[in-house]
Amino acid sequence: MNPEGIAAADVAAIRAAKGWSTYQLASFLGCNQSTVWRMEHGGNISGPARKLLLGLKAEIDQEAEAA
């Protein structure tokens, strides 16, 4: 995991858990599909997108613990 607390694999896992396309995740994050692709392949994850992804990750982790 990178210092920001979210790794490329986490981005792909979040998208899969939500059942979202790259377009849907990009719309949620306020970026474009190529940015999501870069995040999923090791690119920099920073700013508001990082915070939103961390929130989604926490939500998914809580749902998994409750199941």
N, C-alpha and C positions, 0 to 999 in steps of 0.2 A: 504494500500500500504506500502511496506517496505521502509526503508530509502534510498535504491538505486533508488527508483522511478519506480520500476516495480514489480508487484505482480505475484504470481503463476497463478492467473486467467488471467492476461494480456498475459502470455506466451501461454496459451491455446487459447485465443481470437485471438492473432496474427496468430497462426498456422491455425485456422479456417478461418480467413479473407483472408489469402493467399491461402487457399485450399491445404495446404501442409500436408504431412504425417509427423510422427515423424522423419522418416528417412530423408526426405527432409529438415526439419528444422535443424536437427543435422548436415547435410552436409553443410548447409549455415553457421552454427555457428562454424563448425570445431570441433564438439564433437561427442559423440555417442548417440544412441537412449535412452539409460538408463539415460543419463544426462538430456536429454529433459524431460523424464518422471519425474525425480526427481524435475526439475524446475517447472513443471506443478503441482506438488503435494507438494509444499512448501519448496523445497530444496534451497540451497544457489544459488543466481544468481550474479555472479561477473565476473570481468575481461573483456576480449574482448567480450564474449558472452553477457554480460550486455549491453555494448555499442551498439552492433549490434541490440539487442532486442529493446533498446530505440529508435534507428533510425527507425526500422520497425514500432514501435508503433506511432512515430511522423508522418511517412508517411501515415499510415492507418488513423490516426486522421485527417490529412489534406484532404485526399480523402473524408472522411465522411463529413467534413465541406463544401467541394466544391459541394457535391451532393445536 
